[in-house]
């Protein structure tokens, strides 16, 4: 497995380094960098700081995704899942969490709140045409291919 360098800069002494939890994990866990617990009421969104910035190599992006355990047990997700962090962003990594559950949810300092996958990105050249090639699906949209 090829490993690309991901330069990491701590903005807070409390920041946790993103970490793979197992040798074959696709994503690195991101942790909340908080001074005190943060309560998210049902239906609310909170921007949770991670306490670090990073330099993603050109040609890559970071995809930030909800943690399945928080989603399935408590209804904690991300309103923009997956979120993209571009290679040229140098600000603090923050995770927007939404509480889709029925009760308040408390984010504790150091809690693992999301996962981050580094993925290769290809840029395309836009070519305007008069017609597109035909396909079996054609213009069929959401649900058009059945269950």
BELMOSUL-V896730 format. One line per field, one symbol per residue. ss: DSSP state (a for helix, b for strand, c for the rest). burial: + if it has 24 or more other ideal C-beta (glycine too) atoms within 12 Angstrom, else -. A space follows every 10 residues. Layout:
ss = ???
burial = ???
//
This chain:
ss = ccccccbbbb ccccccccbc cccccccbbb bccccccbbb ccccbbbbbc cbbbbccccb bbbbbbcaaa aaaacbbccc ccbbbccccc cccbbbbbbc ccccbbbccc cbbbbbbbbb cccccccccc cccccccccc ccccccc
burial = -----+-+-- ----++-+-- ------++++ ++++---+-+ -----+++++ ++++-+---+ +++++++--+ ---+++++-- +-+-+----- --++++++++ ----+++--+ ++++++++-- ---------- ---------- -------
//
